[in-house]
Amino acid sequence: MKIDEFKATLNQLAYTATNTRSGIISVYTHNYWGEDDANGWCFRLAPARKTVIVEKQWDKLDGMPVFCVRDLLNLIAELEKTPVKERFPEKKYRLRWISDKDNCKNYLDYSSGMWDFVESKNEASIFTESALEQLKKDNPRLAPAIDAMKEPMEGKTDDND
């Protein structure tokens, strides 16, 4: 189970708050949501760990229907069955080449078995981390250049940046 699917389903079952720094998800029942955010959680979850439940307070589950508790525990068990490295989406990259004489950025595009330079990020090929690792393995002399050209896609939607 991927983390995005887990969070979407979790949000249908209970109230949640995620600590963006640690990645810890606090799960609340409707009885404790908003009253005591610091201590009112029933579960604290760490999806990046093999054992997802970090802390639990069973007494905070009062008022939550039994079927919701069952569904919540089944959801957590389903996430724990998934190896940690498969829970999170693989990072995606573009390969950025040297800017041309007009200071326009160039990206690499690989389509139809041929490499080409394009100025638009939207036309550039998108590579996963594993695809770039394979490319480096197939072309070991280019590995340092590939590492230097990697540009993460997260937050990179504007062609002017």
Backbone as a chain_set.jsonl record, in Angstrom:
{"seq": "MKIDEFKATLNQLAYTATNTRSGIISVYTHNYWGEDDANGWCFRLAPARKTVIVEKQWDKLDGMPVFCVRDLLNLIAELEKTPVKERFPEKKYRLRWISDKDNCKNYLDYSSGMWDFVESKNEASIFTESALEQLKKDNPRLAPAIDAMKEPMEGKTDDND", "coords": {"N": [[0.838, -1.166, 0.0], [0.608, 2.157, -0.89], [1.733, 5.279, 0.489], [0.134, 7.529, -0.045], [-2.39, 6.442, -0.654], [-2.897, 5.191, 1.777], [-3.059, 7.43, 3.551], [-5.288, 8.768, 2.468], [-7.377, 6.924, 2.919], [-7.183, 6.68, 5.684], [-7.928, 9.254, 6.484], [-10.625, 9.124, 6.008], [-11.517, 7.584, 8.035], [-10.809, 8.691, 10.519], [-9.874, 11.666, 12.392], [-6.93, 13.441, 11.584], [-3.554, 14.593, 12.125], [-0.538, 15.727, 10.844], [2.857, 15.797, 11.594], [5.032, 17.7, 9.962], [7.795, 17.777, 10.056], [8.754, 15.43, 11.416], [7.184, 13.46, 10.298], [5.357, 12.014, 11.675], [2.118, 10.819, 12.226], [-0.682, 11.849, 13.904], [-3.523, 10.362, 15.216], [-6.914, 10.963, 15.782], [-10.022, 10.591, 17.579], [-13.434, 11.642, 17.094], [-14.283, 12.564, 19.553], [-12.068, 13.66, 20.846], [-10.821, 15.375, 19.121], [-9.6, 18.567, 18.572], [-10.126, 19.358, 21.209], [-8.031, 18.571, 22.901], [-5.409, 18.672, 21.493], [-2.69, 18.065, 21.864], [-2.512, 15.827, 23.57], [-4.688, 14.248, 23.011], [-4.734, 12.264, 21.101], [-5.269, 8.964, 19.723], [-3.691, 7.156, 18.419], [-0.294, 7.259, 17.379], [1.418, 7.418, 14.479], [4.057, 6.201, 12.408], [4.739, 6.125, 9.307], [7.107, 5.632, 7.893], [8.504, 3.747, 9.232], [9.133, 0.274, 10.007], [7.421, -0.975, 11.915], [4.483, 0.495, 12.259], [2.805, 1.72, 14.217], [3.644, 3.911, 16.673], [3.012, 4.948, 19.179], [0.289, 4.354, 21.435], [-2.939, 5.069, 22.774], [-5.261, 3.544, 24.264], [-7.477, 4.257, 25.764], [-8.401, 6.58, 24.611], [-9.959, 5.854, 22.545], [-12.579, 5.676, 23.179], [-15.965, 6.076, 22.391], [-15.568, 5.891, 19.686], [-16.88, 4.087, 17.016], [-16.953, 0.486, 17.026], [-16.553, -0.811, 14.555], [-15.136, 1.118, 13.17], [-12.741, 1.269, 14.612], [-11.821, -1.316, 14.134], [-11.531, -1.188, 11.315], [-9.585, 0.79, 11.164], [-7.385, -0.41, 12.485], [-7.016, -2.583, 10.755], [-6.29, -1.209, 8.437], [-3.836, -0.082, 9.207], [-2.414, -2.454, 9.618], [-2.375, -3.39, 7.0], [-0.729, -1.479, 5.77], [1.635, -2.054, 7.144], [2.256, -4.527, 6.062], [3.3, -3.897, 3.646], [6.484, -3.455, 2.295], [8.748, -1.014, 3.607], [10.262, 0.516, 1.746], [8.648, 0.419, -0.481], [6.42, 1.879, 0.124], [6.464, 4.602, -0.328], [6.238, 6.964, -2.975], [8.376, 6.775, -5.829], [11.029, 9.029, -6.335], [11.109, 11.567, -8.856], [12.854, 12.838, -11.704], [14.259, 15.343, -13.893], [16.634, 15.735, -16.517], [18.859, 18.245, -16.633], [20.586, 20.215, -18.837], [23.382, 22.245, -19.927], [22.826, 25.783, -20.021], [21.925, 27.535, -22.998], [23.453, 29.863, -25.421], [21.711, 32.023, -25.329], [20.94, 32.028, -22.782], [18.905, 30.254, -22.202], [17.428, 27.514, -20.623], [18.302, 24.092, -21.028], [17.009, 20.863, -21.48], [17.199, 17.287, -21.298], [15.752, 15.039, -23.574], [14.469, 11.883, -24.127], [13.308, 10.033, -26.51], [11.775, 7.723, -28.716], [14.085, 6.235, -28.93], [16.154, 8.044, -29.219], [18.276, 10.73, -28.189], [17.678, 14.127, -27.325], [17.799, 17.741, -27.159], [15.718, 19.918, -25.359], [13.903, 22.947, -24.69], [11.787, 23.328, -23.006], [10.512, 22.323, -19.897], [8.302, 20.729, -19.856], [8.491, 19.207, -22.129], [10.637, 17.641, -21.698], [12.127, 14.486, -20.861], [11.043, 12.385, -18.187], [12.504, 10.897, -15.45], [12.724, 8.148, -13.225], [14.264, 7.478, -10.035], [15.309, 4.867, -10.025], [15.431, 4.362, -12.778], [17.375, 6.206, -13.565], [19.554, 5.179, -12.15], [19.891, 2.759, -13.51], [20.549, 3.758, -16.033], [23.007, 4.948, -15.431], [24.414, 2.667, -14.737], [24.454, 1.336, -17.184], [25.952, 3.14, -18.616], [28.656, 3.839, -17.432], [30.708, 5.804, -17.564], [29.334, 8.133, -17.869], [28.074, 8.539, -15.512], [28.859, 10.5, -13.45], [28.099, 12.878, -14.778], [25.363, 12.495, -15.128], [24.512, 12.498, -12.472], [25.132, 15.157, -11.864], [23.361, 16.518, -13.516], [20.825, 15.91, -12.62], [17.644, 17.024, -11.751], [15.344, 17.547, -9.343], [11.828, 16.912, -9.556], [9.836, 17.781, -7.796], [8.018, 20.542, -6.855], [8.883, 21.933, -9.031], [7.563, 23.388, -11.325], [7.381, 25.612, -12.884], [8.594, 27.05, -15.818], [10.317, 29.164, -15.649], [11.998, 29.051, -13.49]], "CA": [[0.0, 0.0, 0.0], [1.352, 3.409, -0.984], [1.423, 6.207, 1.572], [-0.976, 8.409, -0.432], [-3.616, 5.66, -0.494], [-3.063, 5.01, 3.218], [-3.53, 8.684, 4.154], [-6.646, 9.059, 1.992], [-8.285, 6.027, 3.627], [-7.109, 7.052, 7.099], [-8.704, 10.481, 6.675], [-12.042, 8.769, 5.98], [-11.823, 6.866, 9.269], [-10.536, 9.452, 11.744], [-9.21, 12.959, 12.233], [-5.483, 13.265, 11.641], [-2.65, 15.741, 12.038], [0.794, 15.222, 10.52], [4.009, 16.63, 11.902], [5.785, 17.696, 8.707], [9.229, 17.555, 10.303], [9.037, 14.033, 11.78], [6.361, 12.535, 9.523], [4.461, 11.302, 12.591], [0.701, 11.12, 12.046], [-1.485, 11.666, 15.11], [-4.89, 9.981, 14.86], [-7.845, 11.369, 16.829], [-11.442, 10.311, 17.413], [-14.194, 12.896, 17.111], [-14.422, 13.015, 20.949], [-10.887, 14.351, 21.336], [-10.312, 16.302, 18.123], [-9.775, 19.977, 18.874], [-10.165, 19.618, 22.643], [-6.715, 18.374, 23.497], [-4.608, 18.215, 20.362], [-1.385, 17.553, 22.271], [-2.594, 14.524, 24.223], [-5.958, 13.596, 22.715], [-4.616, 11.269, 20.041], [-5.379, 7.553, 20.121], [-2.521, 6.497, 17.834], [0.728, 8.045, 16.697], [1.898, 6.515, 13.437], [5.26, 6.573, 11.657], [4.69, 5.291, 8.098], [8.439, 5.329, 7.376], [9.093, 2.679, 10.05], [8.568, -1.049, 9.763], [6.267, -1.036, 12.812], [3.884, 1.799, 12.02], [2.289, 2.334, 15.444], [4.715, 4.34, 17.565], [2.398, 5.05, 20.496], [-1.171, 4.174, 21.428], [-3.683, 5.365, 24.002], [-6.519, 2.839, 24.029], [-8.596, 4.942, 26.423], [-8.87, 7.676, 23.756], [-10.829, 5.288, 21.508], [-13.968, 5.641, 23.621], [-16.86, 6.835, 21.526], [-15.355, 5.526, 18.281], [-17.561, 2.82, 16.752], [-16.077, -0.687, 16.956], [-16.177, -1.103, 13.172], [-14.105, 2.09, 12.777], [-11.492, 0.826, 15.237], [-11.408, -2.49, 13.36], [-11.058, -0.735, 10.003], [-8.345, 1.529, 11.392], [-6.319, -1.382, 12.762], [-6.782, -3.334, 9.515], [-5.567, -0.316, 7.534], [-2.455, -0.019, 9.698], [-1.817, -3.767, 9.33], [-2.147, -3.443, 5.549], [0.472, -0.682, 5.497], [2.798, -2.773, 7.681], [2.574, -5.64, 5.153], [4.039, -3.34, 2.519], [7.852, -3.071, 2.677], [8.885, 0.433, 3.768], [10.765, 1.164, 0.522], [7.577, 0.448, -1.481], [5.311, 2.705, 0.607], [6.587, 5.978, -0.788], [6.454, 7.052, -4.416], [9.763, 6.978, -6.234], [11.294, 10.396, -6.757], [11.233, 11.741, -10.299], [13.832, 13.855, -12.07], [14.576, 15.708, -15.279], [18.061, 15.954, -16.691], [19.065, 19.603, -17.121], [21.867, 20.412, -19.496], [23.915, 23.604, -19.858], [22.027, 26.813, -20.688], [22.52, 27.906, -24.285], [24.023, 31.216, -25.476], [20.66, 32.981, -24.984], [20.65, 31.74, -21.381], [17.729, 29.389, -22.079], [17.758, 26.204, -20.063], [18.116, 22.942, -21.904], [16.744, 19.598, -20.805], [17.339, 16.138, -22.182], [14.557, 14.27, -23.901], [14.803, 10.593, -24.731], [12.105, 9.421, -27.073], [11.999, 6.949, -29.943], [15.451, 5.72, -28.941], [17.114, 9.097, -29.545], [18.428, 11.824, -27.238], [17.513, 15.443, -27.924], [17.706, 18.85, -26.214], [14.482, 20.699, -25.436], [13.956, 24.085, -23.774], [10.648, 23.291, -22.095], [10.483, 21.208, -18.949], [7.172, 19.867, -20.198], [8.879, 18.316, -23.227], [11.76, 16.821, -21.245], [11.822, 13.154, -20.325], [10.997, 12.254, -16.736], [13.182, 9.668, -15.048], [12.669, 7.765, -11.816], [15.589, 7.218, -9.461], [15.796, 3.556, -10.484], [15.769, 4.473, -14.202], [18.675, 6.883, -13.65], [20.576, 4.229, -11.694], [20.12, 1.83, -14.612], [21.24, 4.527, -17.067], [24.396, 5.07, -14.984], [25.019, 1.334, -14.807], [24.674, 1.059, -18.602], [26.911, 4.127, -19.126], [29.385, 4.235, -16.223], [31.5, 7.02, -17.742], [28.433, 9.28, -17.801], [27.445, 8.59, -14.187], [29.018, 11.803, -12.785], [27.307, 13.891, -15.493], [23.952, 12.24, -14.813], [24.296, 13.0, -11.108], [25.193, 16.623, -11.895], [22.228, 17.052, -14.273], [19.551, 15.565, -11.987], [16.855, 18.113, -11.184], [14.111, 16.968, -8.79], [10.602, 17.476, -10.111], [8.99, 18.348, -6.757], [8.024, 21.988, -6.775], [9.512, 22.499, -10.222], [6.53, 23.409, -12.366], [7.472, 26.835, -13.66], [9.74, 27.048, -16.718], [11.18, 30.314, -15.398], [12.836, 28.963, -12.285]], "C": [[0.891, 1.24, 0.0], [0.859, 4.377, 0.086], [0.243, 7.118, 1.22], [-2.321, 7.712, -0.26], [-3.925, 5.463, 0.995], [-3.648, 6.268, 3.861], [-4.956, 9.013, 3.73], [-7.667, 8.208, 2.737], [-8.329, 6.378, 5.115], [-7.967, 8.282, 7.376], [-10.208, 10.24, 6.586], [-12.475, 8.121, 7.298], [-11.706, 7.717, 10.532], [-9.959, 10.812, 11.381], [-7.712, 12.728, 12.366], [-4.768, 14.603, 11.611], [-1.255, 15.171, 11.815], [1.851, 16.244, 10.888], [4.914, 16.586, 10.672], [7.268, 17.44, 8.913], [9.53, 16.073, 10.55], [8.276, 13.024, 10.924], [5.39, 11.748, 10.378], [3.022, 11.784, 12.354], [-0.01, 10.833, 13.363], [-2.917, 11.418, 14.664], [-5.797, 10.266, 16.058], [-9.238, 10.824, 16.533], [-12.174, 11.64, 17.467], [-14.352, 13.443, 18.532], [-13.259, 13.893, 21.407], [-10.317, 15.352, 20.345], [-10.608, 17.74, 18.532], [-9.799, 20.307, 20.356], [-8.772, 19.609, 23.243], [-5.79, 17.822, 22.423], [-3.279, 17.581, 20.77], [-1.458, 16.135, 22.836], [-3.834, 13.726, 23.859], [-5.9, 12.537, 21.632], [-4.808, 9.858, 20.586], [-4.199, 6.739, 19.568], [-1.565, 7.553, 17.304], [1.426, 7.073, 15.76], [3.134, 7.085, 12.744], [5.319, 5.678, 10.417], [6.054, 4.903, 7.536], [9.143, 4.239, 8.183], [8.414, 1.355, 9.747], [7.327, -1.271, 10.623], [5.661, 0.36, 12.83], [3.409, 2.473, 13.297], [3.453, 2.631, 16.382], [4.21, 4.382, 19.0], [0.902, 4.841, 20.357], [-1.734, 4.525, 22.8], [-5.082, 4.77, 23.803], [-7.712, 3.576, 24.636], [-9.155, 6.088, 25.575], [-9.771, 7.174, 22.626], [-12.295, 5.26, 21.934], [-14.822, 6.551, 22.735], [-16.673, 6.538, 20.045], [-16.049, 4.187, 18.043], [-16.565, 1.67, 16.556], [-15.635, -0.96, 15.521], [-15.123, -0.108, 12.665], [-12.743, 1.715, 13.359], [-10.942, -0.367, 14.47], [-10.824, -2.068, 12.015], [-9.732, 0.01, 10.117], [-7.179, 0.581, 11.633], [-6.007, -2.232, 11.535], [-5.99, -2.5, 8.512], [-4.091, -0.223, 7.921], [-1.727, -1.333, 9.407], [-1.499, -3.906, 7.847], [-0.901, -2.643, 5.169], [1.718, -1.416, 5.978], [3.194, -3.959, 6.819], [3.417, -5.169, 3.969], [5.449, -2.981, 2.984], [7.996, -1.539, 2.664], [9.321, 1.104, 2.467], [9.705, 1.234, -0.579], [6.412, 1.348, -1.081], [5.31, 4.102, 0.003], [6.854, 6.013, -2.28], [7.92, 7.344, -4.73], [9.935, 8.414, -6.728], [11.505, 10.434, -8.268], [12.121, 12.944, -10.587], [13.76, 14.169, -13.564], [16.083, 15.844, -15.329], [18.248, 17.317, -17.355], [20.478, 19.74, -17.638], [22.267, 21.874, -19.352], [22.969, 24.574, -20.571], [22.726, 27.217, -21.985], [22.978, 29.372, -24.276], [23.004, 32.302, -25.164], [20.203, 32.822, -23.536], [19.333, 30.989, -21.183], [18.183, 28.038, -21.542], [17.503, 25.123, -21.091], [17.929, 21.701, -21.048], [16.917, 18.479, -21.812], [16.007, 15.436, -22.349], [15.017, 12.997, -24.576], [13.508, 9.96, -25.204], [12.462, 8.772, -28.401], [13.449, 6.493, -30.061], [16.51, 6.756, -29.265], [17.106, 10.175, -28.453], [18.294, 13.148, -27.97], [17.496, 16.481, -26.806], [16.391, 19.572, -26.446], [14.577, 21.827, -24.417], [12.837, 24.054, -22.742], [10.734, 22.076, -21.176], [9.386, 20.217, -19.313], [7.494, 18.902, -21.329], [9.999, 17.365, -22.822], [11.277, 15.47, -20.73], [11.88, 13.185, -18.806], [11.584, 10.892, -16.386], [12.949, 9.407, -13.569], [14.095, 7.528, -11.341], [16.152, 5.892, -9.977], [16.16, 3.584, -11.968], [17.114, 5.177, -14.375], [19.803, 5.979, -13.179], [20.912, 3.227, -12.79], [20.883, 2.518, -15.743], [22.718, 4.687, -16.706], [25.122, 3.731, -15.05], [25.349, 0.976, -16.263], [25.745, 1.96, -19.214], [27.76, 4.66, -17.978], [30.211, 5.514, -16.377], [30.633, 8.278, -17.639], [27.796, 9.463, -16.417], [27.644, 9.932, -13.478], [28.196, 12.911, -13.459], [25.821, 13.726, -15.193], [23.629, 12.758, -13.428], [24.269, 14.529, -11.078], [23.963, 17.228, -12.573], [20.876, 16.789, -13.607], [18.885, 16.792, -11.377], [15.561, 17.508, -10.658], [12.886, 17.664, -9.349], [9.735, 18.14, -9.059], [9.141, 19.857, -6.716], [8.64, 22.667, -7.979], [8.514, 22.498, -11.364], [6.631, 24.611, -13.28], [8.724, 26.821, -14.53], [10.705, 28.194, -16.433], [12.088, 30.164, -14.189], [14.191, 28.359, -12.566]], "O": [[1.818, 1.347, 0.803], [-0.287, 4.301, 0.53], [-0.563, 7.445, 2.091], [-3.281, 8.314, 0.221], [-5.078, 5.559, 1.414], [-4.612, 6.19, 4.622], [-5.749, 9.486, 4.544], [-8.713, 8.714, 3.144], [-9.398, 6.372, 5.726], [-8.656, 8.342, 8.394], [-10.99, 11.073, 7.044], [-13.66, 8.113, 7.632], [-12.425, 7.489, 11.505], [-9.606, 11.076, 10.232], [-7.277, 11.908, 13.174], [-5.303, 15.607, 11.138], [-0.837, 14.244, 12.51], [1.746, 17.418, 10.532], [5.499, 15.546, 10.373], [7.931, 16.928, 8.011], [10.458, 15.524, 9.958], [8.675, 11.863, 10.832], [4.667, 10.895, 9.862], [2.751, 12.984, 12.291], [0.048, 9.716, 13.878], [-3.463, 12.159, 13.846], [-5.503, 9.874, 17.187], [-9.595, 10.617, 15.373], [-11.591, 12.656, 17.847], [-14.535, 14.647, 18.711], [-13.436, 14.767, 22.255], [-9.412, 16.11, 20.696], [-11.758, 18.081, 18.808], [-9.516, 21.445, 20.727], [-8.386, 20.509, 23.989], [-5.433, 16.645, 22.445], [-2.795, 16.668, 20.102], [-0.557, 15.33, 22.603], [-4.011, 12.617, 24.363], [-6.931, 11.966, 21.279], [-4.543, 9.591, 21.758], [-3.77, 5.759, 20.176], [-1.987, 8.611, 16.839], [1.953, 6.044, 16.183], [3.239, 8.291, 12.523], [5.888, 4.588, 10.471], [6.151, 3.939, 6.777], [10.262, 3.851, 7.85], [7.272, 1.316, 9.291], [6.293, -1.707, 10.117], [6.26, 1.296, 13.358], [3.588, 3.681, 13.454], [4.156, 1.724, 16.827], [4.882, 3.918, 19.922], [0.317, 5.111, 19.309], [-1.1, 4.309, 23.833], [-5.968, 5.416, 23.244], [-8.818, 3.531, 24.099], [-10.284, 6.522, 25.807], [-10.287, 7.969, 21.841], [-13.161, 4.869, 21.151], [-14.417, 7.661, 22.389], [-17.525, 6.893, 19.231], [-15.825, 3.24, 18.798], [-15.484, 1.856, 15.997], [-14.476, -1.303, 15.285], [-14.303, -0.461, 11.817], [-11.719, 1.83, 12.685], [-9.746, -0.431, 14.185], [-9.754, -2.532, 11.623], [-8.86, -0.13, 9.259], [-6.106, 0.749, 11.053], [-4.846, -2.568, 11.3], [-5.12, -3.023, 7.816], [-3.21, -0.28, 7.063], [-0.565, -1.328, 9.0], [-0.471, -4.474, 7.48], [-0.108, -3.085, 4.338], [2.745, -1.403, 5.3], [4.356, -4.367, 6.838], [4.155, -5.951, 3.368], [5.598, -2.267, 3.976], [7.427, -0.863, 1.807], [8.796, 2.163, 2.12], [9.843, 2.022, -1.515], [5.5, 1.557, -1.882], [4.252, 4.711, -0.155], [7.608, 5.19, -2.799], [8.604, 8.058, -3.997], [9.086, 8.941, -7.448], [12.002, 9.484, -8.874], [12.146, 13.922, -9.839], [13.274, 13.377, -14.371], [16.732, 16.046, -14.303], [17.843, 17.517, -18.5], [21.444, 19.415, -16.948], [21.555, 22.652, -18.717], [22.382, 24.234, -21.597], [23.954, 27.238, -22.063], [22.9, 30.042, -23.246], [23.39, 33.402, -24.77], [19.204, 33.409, -23.12], [18.718, 31.077, -20.12], [19.204, 27.497, -21.968], [16.599, 25.232, -21.919], [18.6, 21.515, -20.032], [16.799, 18.686, -23.02], [15.243, 15.265, -21.398], [15.849, 13.024, -25.482], [12.724, 9.429, -24.417], [13.354, 9.234, -29.113], [13.98, 6.378, -31.166], [17.651, 6.399, -29.557], [16.064, 10.486, -27.875], [18.744, 13.28, -29.109], [17.216, 16.157, -25.652], [15.995, 19.811, -27.587], [15.25, 21.688, -23.396], [12.943, 24.703, -21.701], [10.993, 20.956, -21.618], [9.529, 19.013, -19.102], [6.829, 17.875, -21.468], [10.276, 16.393, -23.525], [10.16, 15.34, -20.229], [12.67, 13.923, -18.217], [11.204, 9.87, -16.958], [12.973, 10.331, -12.756], [15.016, 7.395, -12.146], [17.33, 5.805, -10.323], [17.1, 2.904, -12.381], [17.908, 4.792, -15.234], [20.895, 6.008, -13.746], [22.077, 2.881, -12.983], [21.772, 1.915, -16.345], [23.584, 4.576, -17.574], [26.307, 3.675, -15.381], [26.393, 0.385, -16.541], [26.375, 1.596, -20.207], [27.604, 5.816, -17.586], [30.393, 6.239, -15.399], [31.141, 9.362, -17.354], [27.068, 10.428, -16.186], [26.675, 10.469, -12.943], [27.659, 13.784, -12.777], [25.105, 14.714, -15.024], [22.591, 13.387, -13.224], [23.475, 15.124, -10.35], [23.563, 18.342, -12.234], [19.877, 17.392, -13.997], [19.494, 17.509, -10.583], [14.756, 17.006, -11.442], [12.906, 18.871, -9.589], [8.942, 19.013, -9.411], [10.243, 20.383, -6.562], [8.894, 23.87, -7.942], [8.619, 21.681, -12.279], [6.022, 24.626, -14.35], [9.819, 26.598, -14.014], [11.825, 28.181, -16.944], [12.873, 31.065, -13.894], [15.006, 28.219, -11.654]]}, "num_chains": 1, "name": "protein.A"}
